[in-house]
Amino acid sequence: MDQKITDLYDEYTTRQLNRRAFFKKLTKLAGGAVAAAALLPLLEKNYARAEVVAKDDPRLHTEYIKYSGETGDIRAHLARPKGDAKLPAVLVIHENKGLHPHIEDVARRVALEGFVVIAPDALYPLGGTPGDIDEARSLMRKLDKPATVKNFVAAVKYLETNPLTTGKVGCMGFCWGGAMTNQVAVHCADLTAAVPFYGRQPDEADVAKIKAALLCHYGGLDKRINEGIPAFEKALKAASVEYKIYMYEGAAHAFFNDTNDNRYHKEAAELAWKRTIAFFKEKLKTPRRGEP
């Protein structure tokens, strides 16, 4: 698919275009309304596909829990290996369309690597994630950003104090969730490790507040998000924040999402996953000096 079309869809999904303006531009790029309509199913994501780990996987305990956030109770999908062993924890943050089956599946994939994982629904204060993608995207625009950040910081606190965990917590997120992962790192000194996937970078002035180690994944074709990398890296160095940045050439925004054939980049996704799990195991499972 033409990269201009993919870039246009990114512009639409990141709130810079309404649906009417998006379809008008898509029609022009596609060569007509009929062709544009035919492209839409390829651009929209089918979140029910590509389930890697089923909810009833016998190796896992899964359930929906609620924890106390800034705006009240927040609902989240929890997954952990069966058994009584205390494990480190990971917070998984969804894209800008709410908590959908793909993100819940990602949470279960992480859990199988030996972690207690929750994937909260940012839209729960507004009634929860709806099934319609456009409705979910519209609701995301209504979220109060400061309160939403605090809701995710509260998720870190929930995991940190949960009797099932060791108290060490990491965070990972995708697209909107990648940007939110950066915000959690800024606003939560107790976070140990953060992995933003193609997320908008925090303000330079806030970078010095980050105490967590960072592992940042970016797609080489994701020009809009990548524009912020140089200033971000400069600020990270100035603040002596531990970080690694990986650029995946030939990969676009949302390259990890295996429910979308148009975006998914198998090689980049598999390598980013391998690096992410190794990073979490290093940072969350290795005892600090003086710890047993």
C-alpha positions as YAML, in Angstrom:
chain: A
units: angstrom
residues:
- id: 1
  name: MET
  ca: [0.00, 0.00, 0.00]
- id: 2
  name: ASP
  ca: [1.19, 3.53, -0.80]
- id: 3
  name: GLN
  ca: [2.99, 5.02, 2.19]
- id: 4
  name: LYS
  ca: [1.08, 8.28, 1.68]
- id: 5
  name: ILE
  ca: [-2.15, 6.41, 2.41]
- id: 6
  name: THR
  ca: [-0.67, 4.83, 5.53]
- id: 7
  name: ASP
  ca: [0.58, 8.25, 6.69]
- id: 8
  name: LEU
  ca: [-2.87, 9.72, 6.08]
- id: 9
  name: TYR
  ca: [-4.48, 7.01, 8.19]
- id: 10
  name: ASP
  ca: [-1.97, 7.72, 10.96]
- id: 11
  name: GLU
  ca: [-2.98, 11.37, 10.81]
- id: 12
  name: TYR
  ca: [-6.62, 10.36, 11.13]
- id: 13
  name: THR
  ca: [-6.14, 7.90, 13.99]
- id: 14
  name: THR
  ca: [-4.04, 10.34, 15.99]
- id: 15
  name: ARG
  ca: [-6.88, 12.88, 16.07]
- id: 16
  name: GLN
  ca: [-5.49, 15.35, 13.55]
- id: 17
  name: LEU
  ca: [-8.30, 14.74, 11.03]
- id: 18
  name: ASN
  ca: [-12.02, 14.12, 11.41]
- id: 19
  name: ARG
  ca: [-13.57, 11.27, 9.42]
- id: 20
  name: ARG
  ca: [-14.99, 13.50, 6.68]
- id: 21
  name: ALA
  ca: [-11.65, 15.21, 6.01]
- id: 22
  name: PHE
  ca: [-9.87, 11.85, 6.16]
- id: 23
  name: PHE
  ca: [-12.17, 10.21, 3.61]
- id: 24
  name: LYS
  ca: [-11.94, 13.24, 1.30]
- id: 25
  name: LYS
  ca: [-8.14, 13.00, 1.25]
- id: 26
  name: LEU
  ca: [-8.25, 9.20, 0.96]
- id: 27
  name: THR
  ca: [-10.56, 9.49, -2.04]
- id: 28
  name: LYS
  ca: [-8.07, 11.76, -3.76]
- id: 29
  name: LEU
  ca: [-5.11, 9.47, -3.04]
- id: 30
  name: ALA
  ca: [-7.01, 6.32, -4.01]
- id: 31
  name: GLY
  ca: [-8.37, 7.77, -7.24]
- id: 32
  name: GLY
  ca: [-12.04, 7.76, -6.34]
- id: 33
  name: ALA
  ca: [-14.65, 7.07, -3.67]
- id: 34
  name: VAL
  ca: [-15.12, 3.43, -4.66]
- id: 35
  name: ALA
  ca: [-11.41, 2.72, -4.36]
- id: 36
  name: ALA
  ca: [-11.26, 4.59, -1.05]
- id: 37
  name: ALA
  ca: [-14.14, 2.53, 0.33]
- id: 38
  name: ALA
  ca: [-12.34, -0.64, -0.72]
- id: 39
  name: LEU
  ca: [-9.20, 0.45, 1.14]
- id: 40
  name: LEU
  ca: [-10.93, 1.12, 4.44]
- id: 41
  name: PRO
  ca: [-11.19, -2.55, 5.53]
- id: 42
  name: LEU
  ca: [-7.45, -2.89, 4.94]
- id: 43
  name: LEU
  ca: [-6.71, 0.15, 7.06]
- id: 44
  name: GLU
  ca: [-9.08, -0.57, 9.91]
- id: 45
  name: LYS
  ca: [-7.86, -3.10, 12.43]
- id: 46
  name: ASN
  ca: [-9.67, -6.33, 13.18]
- id: 47
  name: TYR
  ca: [-8.86, -6.67, 16.87]
- id: 48
  name: ALA
  ca: [-10.39, -10.12, 17.25]
- id: 49
  name: ARG
  ca: [-7.82, -11.70, 14.96]
- id: 50
  name: ALA
  ca: [-4.32, -12.92, 15.70]
- id: 51
  name: GLU
  ca: [-5.06, -14.20, 19.20]
- id: 52
  name: VAL
  ca: [-1.84, -15.83, 20.32]
- id: 53
  name: VAL
  ca: [-2.76, -16.77, 23.89]
- id: 54
  name: ALA
  ca: [-6.38, -17.67, 24.64]
- id: 55
  name: LYS
  ca: [-8.17, -16.36, 27.72]
- id: 56
  name: ASP
  ca: [-8.61, -19.95, 28.90]
- id: 57
  name: ASP
  ca: [-4.99, -20.94, 28.36]
- id: 58
  name: PRO
  ca: [-4.38, -23.61, 31.03]
- id: 59
  name: ARG
  ca: [-1.03, -22.09, 31.98]
- id: 60
  name: LEU
  ca: [-2.59, -18.81, 33.06]
- id: 61
  name: HIS
  ca: [-5.03, -17.36, 35.52]
- id: 62
  name: THR
  ca: [-7.00, -14.54, 33.89]
- id: 63
  name: GLU
  ca: [-9.74, -12.30, 35.18]
- id: 64
  name: TYR
  ca: [-11.05, -8.75, 35.11]
- id: 65
  name: ILE
  ca: [-10.20, -6.73, 38.19]
- id: 66
  name: LYS
  ca: [-10.81, -3.19, 39.37]
- id: 67
  name: TYR
  ca: [-8.38, -0.91, 41.14]
- id: 68
  name: SER
  ca: [-8.79, 2.56, 42.62]
- id: 69
  name: GLY
  ca: [-7.73, 5.37, 40.30]
- id: 70
  name: GLU
  ca: [-7.91, 9.14, 40.28]
- id: 71
  name: THR
  ca: [-11.40, 9.06, 38.74]
- id: 72
  name: GLY
  ca: [-12.72, 6.09, 40.71]
- id: 73
  name: ASP
  ca: [-12.57, 2.38, 39.96]
- id: 74
  name: ILE
  ca: [-10.71, 1.36, 36.80]
- id: 75
  name: ARG
  ca: [-11.36, -1.99, 35.12]
- id: 76
  name: ALA
  ca: [-8.41, -4.01, 33.82]
- id: 77
  name: HIS
  ca: [-7.65, -7.40, 32.31]
- id: 78
  name: LEU
  ca: [-5.29, -9.34, 34.59]
- id: 79
  name: ALA
  ca: [-3.18, -12.30, 33.56]
- id: 80
  name: ARG
  ca: [-0.56, -14.26, 35.51]
- id: 81
  name: PRO
  ca: [0.99, -17.72, 35.50]
- id: 82
  name: LYS
  ca: [-0.89, -20.18, 37.70]
- id: 83
  name: GLY
  ca: [0.65, -20.85, 41.09]
- id: 84
  name: ASP
  ca: [1.53, -18.96, 44.25]
- id: 85
  name: ALA
  ca: [4.99, -17.66, 43.35]
- id: 86
  name: LYS
  ca: [5.48, -13.91, 43.71]
- id: 87
  name: LEU
  ca: [6.41, -12.42, 40.34]
- id: 88
  name: PRO
  ca: [7.42, -9.01, 39.00]
- id: 89
  name: ALA
  ca: [4.66, -7.04, 37.33]
- id: 90
  name: VAL
  ca: [4.02, -5.31, 34.01]
- id: 91
  name: LEU
  ca: [1.43, -2.69, 33.09]
- id: 92
  name: VAL
  ca: [0.28, -2.83, 29.43]
- id: 93
  name: ILE
  ca: [-1.30, 0.31, 27.93]
- id: 94
  name: HIS
  ca: [-3.53, 0.18, 24.87]
- id: 95
  name: GLU
  ca: [-3.65, 2.28, 21.70]
- id: 96
  name: ASN
  ca: [-6.00, 5.21, 21.10]
- id: 97
  name: LYS
  ca: [-9.03, 2.97, 20.60]
- id: 98
  name: GLY
  ca: [-9.40, 1.63, 24.11]
- id: 99
  name: LEU
  ca: [-8.92, -1.81, 25.60]
- id: 100
  name: HIS
  ca: [-9.59, -4.33, 22.85]
- id: 101
  name: PRO
  ca: [-8.90, -8.08, 22.45]
- id: 102
  name: HIS
  ca: [-5.49, -7.58, 20.84]
- id: 103
  name: ILE
  ca: [-4.11, -5.69, 23.84]
- id: 104
  name: GLU
  ca: [-5.59, -8.23, 26.25]
- id: 105
  name: ASP
  ca: [-3.82, -10.90, 24.20]
- id: 106
  name: VAL
  ca: [-0.53, -8.99, 24.47]
- id: 107
  name: ALA
  ca: [-1.01, -8.90, 28.25]
- id: 108
  name: ARG
  ca: [-1.37, -12.69, 28.28]
- id: 109
  name: ARG
  ca: [1.74, -13.07, 26.10]
- id: 110
  name: VAL
  ca: [3.72, -11.07, 28.66]
- id: 111
  name: ALA
  ca: [2.24, -13.09, 31.53]
- id: 112
  name: LEU
  ca: [3.51, -16.32, 29.99]
- id: 113
  name: GLU
  ca: [7.03, -14.91, 30.30]
- id: 114
  name: GLY
  ca: [6.67, -14.94, 34.09]
- id: 115
  name: PHE
  ca: [4.94, -11.70, 35.07]
- id: 116
  name: VAL
  ca: [1.75, -10.52, 36.74]
- id: 117
  name: VAL
  ca: [0.18, -8.27, 34.09]
- id: 118
  name: ILE
  ca: [-2.73, -5.88, 33.95]
- id: 119
  name: ALA
  ca: [-4.10, -4.00, 30.93]
- id: 120
  name: PRO
  ca: [-6.42, -1.22, 32.14]
- id: 121
  name: ASP
  ca: [-9.23, 0.37, 30.13]
- id: 122
  name: ALA
  ca: [-8.57, 4.11, 29.97]
- id: 123
  name: LEU
  ca: [-12.16, 4.61, 28.84]
- id: 124
  name: TYR
  ca: [-13.72, 2.96, 31.88]
- id: 125
  name: PRO
  ca: [-14.51, 6.35, 33.48]
- id: 126
  name: LEU
  ca: [-16.57, 7.11, 30.36]
- id: 127
  name: GLY
  ca: [-18.44, 3.81, 30.36]
- id: 128
  name: GLY
  ca: [-15.77, 1.49, 29.00]
- id: 129
  name: THR
  ca: [-14.40, 0.76, 25.54]
- id: 130
  name: PRO
  ca: [-17.20, 0.38, 22.95]
- id: 131
  name: GLY
  ca: [-17.06, -2.12, 20.12]
- id: 132
  name: ASP
  ca: [-17.11, 0.56, 17.42]
- id: 133
  name: ILE
  ca: [-13.61, 1.85, 16.62]
- id: 134
  name: ASP
  ca: [-14.70, 5.37, 15.67]
- id: 135
  name: GLU
  ca: [-16.81, 5.70, 18.80]
- id: 136
  name: ALA
  ca: [-13.88, 4.54, 20.92]
- id: 137
  name: ARG
  ca: [-11.55, 7.01, 19.22]
- id: 138
  name: SER
  ca: [-14.05, 9.80, 19.79]
- id: 139
  name: LEU
  ca: [-14.31, 8.93, 23.48]
- id: 140
  name: MET
  ca: [-10.53, 8.92, 23.84]
- id: 141
  name: ARG
  ca: [-10.53, 12.59, 22.83]
- id: 142
  name: LYS
  ca: [-12.79, 13.36, 25.79]
- id: 143
  name: LEU
  ca: [-10.41, 11.96, 28.40]
- id: 144
  name: ASP
  ca: [-8.91, 14.37, 30.89]
- id: 145
  name: LYS
  ca: [-5.17, 13.89, 30.34]
- id: 146
  name: PRO
  ca: [-3.88, 14.69, 33.86]
- id: 147
  name: ALA
  ca: [-6.51, 12.44, 35.45]
- id: 148
  name: THR
  ca: [-5.80, 9.66, 32.93]
- id: 149
  name: VAL
  ca: [-2.08, 9.78, 33.69]
- id: 150
  name: LYS
  ca: [-2.91, 9.48, 37.39]
- id: 151
  name: ASN
  ca: [-5.16, 6.51, 36.66]
- id: 152
  name: PHE
  ca: [-2.23, 4.67, 35.09]
- id: 153
  name: VAL
  ca: [0.16, 5.73, 37.86]
- id: 154
  name: ALA
  ca: [-2.41, 4.21, 40.24]
- id: 155
  name: ALA
  ca: [-2.13, 0.98, 38.23]
- id: 156
  name: VAL
  ca: [1.60, 0.92, 39.00]
- id: 157
  name: LYS
  ca: [0.80, 1.38, 42.70]
- id: 158
  name: TYR
  ca: [-1.77, -1.43, 42.51]
- id: 159
  name: LEU
  ca: [0.81, -3.81, 41.08]
- id: 160
  name: GLU
  ca: [3.58, -2.61, 43.39]
- id: 161
  name: THR
  ca: [1.53, -3.38, 46.51]
- id: 162
  name: ASN
  ca: [-0.24, -6.50, 45.22]
- id: 163
  name: PRO
  ca: [0.61, -9.55, 47.38]
- id: 164
  name: LEU
  ca: [1.06, -11.60, 44.20]
- id: 165
  name: THR
  ca: [4.00, -9.46, 43.04]
- id: 166
  name: THR
  ca: [7.57, -8.79, 44.12]
- id: 167
  name: GLY
  ca: [6.91, -5.05, 44.05]
- id: 168
  name: LYS
  ca: [8.93, -4.38, 40.90]
- id: 169
  name: VAL
  ca: [6.84, -2.92, 38.08]
- id: 170
  name: GLY
  ca: [7.46, -2.27, 34.39]
- id: 171
  name: CYS
  ca: [5.23, -0.56, 31.85]
- id: 172
  name: MET
  ca: [4.78, -0.93, 28.10]
- id: 173
  name: GLY
  ca: [2.38, 0.68, 25.65]
- id: 174
  name: PHE
  ca: [1.61, 1.16, 21.98]
- id: 175
  name: CYS
  ca: [0.94, 4.36, 20.00]
- id: 176
  name: TRP
  ca: [-1.22, 6.42, 22.42]
- id: 177
  name: GLY
  ca: [-0.18, 3.88, 25.02]
- id: 178
  name: GLY
  ca: [3.46, 4.44, 24.11]
- id: 179
  name: ALA
  ca: [3.07, 8.14, 24.81]
- id: 180
  name: MET
  ca: [1.23, 7.29, 28.04]
- id: 181
  name: THR
  ca: [4.04, 4.93, 29.03]
- id: 182
  name: ASN
  ca: [6.41, 7.88, 28.77]
- id: 183
  name: GLN
  ca: [4.07, 9.93, 30.95]
- id: 184
  name: VAL
  ca: [3.89, 7.17, 33.56]
- id: 185
  name: ALA
  ca: [7.70, 7.13, 33.61]
- id: 186
  name: VAL
  ca: [7.70, 10.91, 34.15]
- id: 187
  name: HIS
  ca: [5.09, 10.86, 36.91]
- id: 188
  name: CYS
  ca: [5.93, 7.66, 38.80]
- id: 189
  name: ALA
  ca: [9.32, 7.44, 40.46]
- id: 190
  name: ASP
  ca: [8.56, 3.88, 41.58]
- id: 191
  name: LEU
  ca: [8.44, 2.56, 38.01]
- id: 192
  name: THR
  ca: [11.47, 0.38, 37.31]
- id: 193
  name: ALA
  ca: [11.34, -0.12, 33.54]
- id: 194
  name: ALA
  ca: [9.39, 1.41, 30.64]
- id: 195
  name: VAL
  ca: [8.98, 0.26, 27.03]
- id: 196
  name: PRO
  ca: [7.16, 2.74, 24.78]
- id: 197
  name: PHE
  ca: [6.36, 1.46, 21.28]
- id: 198
  name: TYR
  ca: [6.28, 4.37, 18.78]
- id: 199
  name: GLY
  ca: [5.00, 6.74, 21.45]
- id: 200
  name: ARG
  ca: [5.08, 10.51, 21.44]
- id: 201
  name: GLN
  ca: [7.94, 11.74, 23.59]
- id: 202
  name: PRO
  ca: [7.40, 13.73, 26.81]
- id: 203
  name: ASP
  ca: [8.29, 17.39, 27.10]
- id: 204
  name: GLU
  ca: [12.04, 17.93, 27.36]
- id: 205
  name: ALA
  ca: [11.62, 19.67, 30.71]
- id: 206
  name: ASP
  ca: [9.96, 16.56, 32.16]
- id: 207
  name: VAL
  ca: [12.60, 14.04, 31.10]
- id: 208
  name: ALA
  ca: [14.76, 14.68, 34.17]
- id: 209
  name: LYS
  ca: [11.92, 13.33, 36.33]
- id: 210
  name: ILE
  ca: [12.27, 9.84, 34.81]
- id: 211
  name: LYS
  ca: [13.79, 7.28, 37.17]
- id: 212
  name: ALA
  ca: [12.92, 4.15, 35.18]
- id: 213
  name: ALA
  ca: [15.19, 2.55, 32.59]
- id: 214
  name: LEU
  ca: [13.78, 3.06, 29.08]
- id: 215
  name: LEU
  ca: [13.68, 0.83, 26.02]
- id: 216
  name: CYS
  ca: [12.14, 2.73, 23.09]
- id: 217
  name: HIS
  ca: [10.96, 1.16, 19.82]
- id: 218
  name: TYR
  ca: [10.33, 3.22, 16.66]
- id: 219
  name: GLY
  ca: [9.42, 2.40, 13.06]
- id: 220
  name: GLY
  ca: [11.72, 3.86, 10.46]
- id: 221
  name: LEU
  ca: [8.77, 5.05, 8.34]
- id: 222
  name: ASP
  ca: [7.00, 6.75, 11.25]
- id: 223
  name: LYS
  ca: [8.17, 10.27, 10.43]
- id: 224
  name: ARG
  ca: [5.67, 12.14, 12.58]
- id: 225
  name: ILE
  ca: [6.63, 10.38, 15.82]
- id: 226
  name: ASN
  ca: [10.30, 10.15, 14.95]
- id: 227
  name: GLU
  ca: [10.63, 13.93, 14.65]
- id: 228
  name: GLY
  ca: [10.73, 14.09, 18.44]
- id: 229
  name: ILE
  ca: [13.55, 11.60, 18.94]
- id: 230
  name: PRO
  ca: [16.60, 13.93, 18.70]
- id: 231
  name: ALA
  ca: [15.36, 16.33, 21.38]
- id: 232
  name: PHE
  ca: [14.21, 13.41, 23.53]
- id: 233
  name: GLU
  ca: [17.57, 11.67, 23.33]
- id: 234
  name: LYS
  ca: [19.41, 14.90, 24.09]
- id: 235
  name: ALA
  ca: [17.29, 15.38, 27.21]
- id: 236
  name: LEU
  ca: [17.79, 11.75, 28.27]
- id: 237
  name: LYS
  ca: [21.56, 12.14, 28.05]
- id: 238
  name: ALA
  ca: [21.53, 15.43, 29.91]
- id: 239
  name: ALA
  ca: [19.49, 13.86, 32.74]
- id: 240
  name: SER
  ca: [21.60, 10.66, 32.80]
- id: 241
  name: VAL
  ca: [18.51, 8.50, 32.26]
- id: 242
  name: GLU
  ca: [19.31, 4.90, 31.34]
- id: 243
  name: TYR
  ca: [17.88, 4.26, 27.89]
- id: 244
  name: LYS
  ca: [18.13, 2.40, 24.60]
- id: 245
  name: ILE
  ca: [16.49, 3.48, 21.35]
- id: 246
  name: TYR
  ca: [15.88, 1.01, 18.54]
- id: 247
  name: MET
  ca: [14.87, 2.07, 15.04]
- id: 248
  name: TYR
  ca: [13.29, -0.61, 12.82]
- id: 249
  name: GLU
  ca: [13.94, 0.34, 9.21]
- id: 250
  name: GLY
  ca: [11.14, -0.43, 6.80]
- id: 251
  name: ALA
  ca: [8.59, -0.60, 9.63]
- id: 252
  name: ALA
  ca: [5.71, 1.85, 9.93]
- id: 253
  name: HIS
  ca: [3.75, 3.16, 12.90]
- id: 254
  name: ALA
  ca: [1.96, 0.31, 14.72]
- id: 255
  name: PHE
  ca: [4.33, -2.28, 13.26]
- id: 256
  name: PHE
  ca: [3.82, -4.58, 16.27]
- id: 257
  name: ASN
  ca: [0.06, -4.94, 15.78]
- id: 258
  name: ASP
  ca: [-0.39, -8.37, 14.20]
- id: 259
  name: THR
  ca: [-4.13, -7.83, 13.74]
- id: 260
  name: ASN
  ca: [-3.44, -5.41, 10.88]
- id: 261
  name: ASP
  ca: [-1.83, -6.85, 7.77]
- id: 262
  name: ASN
  ca: [-1.18, -3.37, 6.40]
- id: 263
  name: ARG
  ca: [0.94, -2.28, 9.38]
- id: 264
  name: TYR
  ca: [2.36, -5.46, 10.84]
- id: 265
  name: HIS
  ca: [6.07, -5.98, 10.21]
- id: 266
  name: LYS
  ca: [6.87, -9.53, 11.31]
- id: 267
  name: GLU
  ca: [10.64, -9.22, 11.59]
- id: 268
  name: ALA
  ca: [10.53, -5.90, 13.44]
- id: 269
  name: ALA
  ca: [7.73, -7.05, 15.75]
- id: 270
  name: GLU
  ca: [9.49, -10.28, 16.70]
- id: 271
  name: LEU
  ca: [12.79, -8.54, 17.35]
- id: 272
  name: ALA
  ca: [11.14, -5.78, 19.40]
- id: 273
  name: TRP
  ca: [9.28, -8.42, 21.44]
- id: 274
  name: LYS
  ca: [12.47, -10.39, 22.09]
- id: 275
  name: ARG
  ca: [14.25, -7.24, 23.23]
- id: 276
  name: THR
  ca: [11.31, -6.17, 25.40]
- id: 277
  name: ILE
  ca: [11.02, -9.44, 27.28]
- id: 278
  name: ALA
  ca: [14.79, -9.63, 27.80]
- id: 279
  name: PHE
  ca: [14.73, -6.05, 29.10]
- id: 280
  name: PHE
  ca: [11.91, -6.73, 31.56]
- id: 281
  name: LYS
  ca: [13.59, -9.90, 32.79]
- id: 282
  name: GLU
  ca: [16.84, -8.03, 33.32]
- id: 283
  name: LYS
  ca: [15.32, -5.02, 35.06]
- id: 284
  name: LEU
  ca: [12.47, -6.65, 36.98]
- id: 285
  name: LYS
  ca: [13.79, -10.11, 37.83]
- id: 286
  name: THR
  ca: [17.38, -9.26, 38.70]
- id: 287
  name: PRO
  ca: [17.68, -8.30, 42.40]
- id: 288
  name: ARG
  ca: [19.03, -4.87, 43.20]
- id: 289
  name: ARG
  ca: [22.28, -4.74, 45.16]
- id: 290
  name: GLY
  ca: [21.53, -5.69, 48.74]
- id: 291
  name: GLU
  ca: [18.31, -7.53, 47.84]
- id: 292
  name: PRO
  ca: [18.05, -11.28, 48.48]
...
